[in-house]
Amino acid sequence: MKIYKFRIYYEQINGFYRDIEIGSEQTFEDLHKAIQKSVNFNSKELSSFSIYDNKWNKNAEITLIDMSAKKEEDKNLYIMNQAKIGNFININSYKQRIIYIYDFINLWTFYIKLLEILSPDPNAIYPRCVKSKGKFIQQKKPVLTDADTDTDIYSNNFEDYNYV
């Protein structure tokens, strides 16, 4: 088994990154959970990994759940708990690009870069975060108040409107 050391960036926070080591036989679901743990996300939202070559051609999408309509049409769509890391990483190209999106409404977008390939440490438990820089502060979702809504739109009282 090889160990891949990835650097996970979040470009909206200067200096933020996490270095995560994971085994080639582990799945993208394992990587997904390691990223979530490193930034204190809960596991309630959908997410996906997209893998691109060095020219930004999309080679694969790896989703948390099966989101394909027809299997024949979605040959490059995979499910995280079945997709082993080693089957998708091109060890000859450190220019391979991976994007991880968590929460399809808020689109928390992380960029992932392969830093190096290591031999496993027999005393380590993978995946593991080996370096953490910068504090990840989640933006709060907007909360609607009564002042933010137009009660006329939701009202059943149509007498106030003049119809021609």
Buried (B, 14 or more C-beta within 10 A) or exposed (E): EBBBBBBBBBEEEEEBBBBBBBBBEBBBBBBBBBBBBBBEBEEEBEBBBBBBEEEEEEEBBBBBEEEBEEEEEBEEBBBBEEBBBBEBBEEEEEEBBBBBBBBEEEEBBBBBBBBEEEEEEEEEEBBBBEEBEEEBEEEEEEEEEEEEEEEEEEEEEEEEEEEE
